[in-house]
Amino acid sequence: MIKDFSRSRRVAEQIRRDLAELIRLEVKDPRVALVTLTDVEVTPDFAHAKVFYSALADAEQLQALASGLAHASGFLRRELGRRIKIHHLPELHFVHDASIENGARLSQLIDAAVKTAVSDAPASDAAGAGPTAPGETDAT
């Protein structure tokens, strides 16, 4: 069972690398630009592959990107067949991966919360009237 898992992961990673190169160099559709392939999941029988992609774009551009990838999937599958020699080449299903956008949004929220917490700190702590360092005495 472990051997099957490692083979499927190797095939998925090879598909991801080859697809990234094909999209970058061979696909001429202007809708398919600046896309990052984040992961590929292959079914155990290699019949289907979910290709997760990410792009920094608005909703309208993401819709155009999704239709461009769907339109190019036949070409990409044919070119993959020329590069990868496996018995059955999987059918490609492109799925948008929003984890990078969600991570950036959460990072901005954390930064804003930290900035708010620092600005809401009591004025006495900000003025340096906090506790003294070890070994120092308070001269008052």
Protein Blocks (a to p, Z undefined) as FASTA:
>chain_A
ZZmmmmmmmmmmmmmmmmmmmmmmmmmcfklghiacfbdcddfklmaccddddddddfkl
mmmmmmmmmmmmmmmmmmmmmmpccfbdcdddddddfklmmmmmmmmmmmmmmmmmmmmp
cfklmnopaccdehiacfZZ
